[in-house]
Amino acid sequence: MKELQDGETMIDSGCCLGQNLRRAAYDAAPAKNVVGSDLKPVLMDMCYEMFKDGGTFQSKSYHCDIFKLSTDTKASGALSELEGHFDIVLCSEVLHLWSQDVQI
């Protein structure tokens, strides 16, 4: 958390409901320093209702397929514009997509 408090940035790739983003913000990381991305936009919409923080939680989120990102920003969306801007990459919510053999 100290790194985020000191200005470093984190992306939670496959953030699902954004619980890790909120945890970081709860632990005193500025919400502007944490960003989420997920394939399913409905999850990010549901999270604001579930956490009841739609008007207060200030983290940005991007809806994209991280497996299809390219250097073409028109093809990949806004997330491509952020390439190289993160100090920390969290991907704990996407590891289930691969078998254990592939993960190791």
LINVENPE-V100682 format. One record per backbone hydrogen bond with DSSP energy under -0.5 kcal/mol. CO is the residue of the C=O (numbers start at 1). NH is the residue of the N-H. Records with the same first field share a line. If there is no record, write none. Layout:
# LINVENPE-V100682
CO->NH ; NH
This chain:
# LINVENPE-V100682
1->5
2->6
3->8
4->7
9->87 ; 88
10->35
11->13 ; 90
12->14 ; 15 ; 37
15->18 ; 19
18->22
19->23
20->24
21->25
22->26
23->27
24->29
25->28
30->33
31->34
33->10
34->60
35->12
36->62
37->14 ; 15
38->64
39->41
40->43 ; 44
41->45
42->46
43->47
44->48
45->49
46->50
47->51
48->52 ; 53 ; 54
53->56 ; 57
56->58
60->36
62->38 ; 64
64->66
65->68
66->69
71->73
72->75 ; 76
73->77
77->80
78->81
79->82
80->83
82->85
88->11 ; 90
90->13
91->94 ; 95
94->97
95->98
99->103
100->104
